[in-house]
């Protein structure tokens, strides 16, 4: 059966002497392994449609283990991401996060739209906004996979007073009294808690990061990364380089 999908390349792997396997997150069918035959000998490695972050329309045969590439048309290459180390590192991190968050053939159009939106914003953004859109993606992804953090009351006792700590394993804010009973937690300022609430609840296209402190954003990227790796139980190879350039 021949099927047409629109998707973003999250990862590429060599397969045999001349083929590639593209990990594509599609709008229609979610995360897919796409076998691109003879990609390494055609148009310098399969052309733009096989490059990381490229958005393309693919016509594929649905096989037993792979979607098998028949033909494709590039829709967007995100060439601007290649012009900045920070933007390239951010895009690589987001792509790896999404790859780890979903299994093959797991559908979620919201995740596709979230990645597409954040890549578009990162490509056009200022240096400060790059960090903000990483944090936005992290928080929205946590929500999509069912791990929205508890932010307005203590995750252990339910108190809404003295909320100054965050427990990654418990997945939320803690009050001062409960934090004394826990061995692992992170201090979090009231300003950072408000930013977390903003990231969780803001509707895409309505965000405004103009008045948000850059140091708060960086702290929250690190915190949300810990939340994601705790839930996904995977370490991301792209993270250390990302932090080095932020």
Buried (B, 14 or more C-beta within 10 A) or exposed (E): EEBBBBBBBBBBEEBEEEBBBBBBBBBEBBBBBBBBBBBBEBEEBBBBBBBBBBBBBBBBEEEEEBBBBBEBEBEBBBEBBBEBEBBBBBBBBBBBBBBBBBEEEEBBEEBBEBBBBBBBBBBEBEEEBBBBBBBBBBBBBBBBBEBBBBBEBBBBEEBEEEBBBBBBEBBBBBBEEBBEEEEEBBEBEEEBBEBBBBBBEBEEEEBEBEEBEEEBBBBBBBBBBBBBBEBBEBEBEBBEBBBEBB
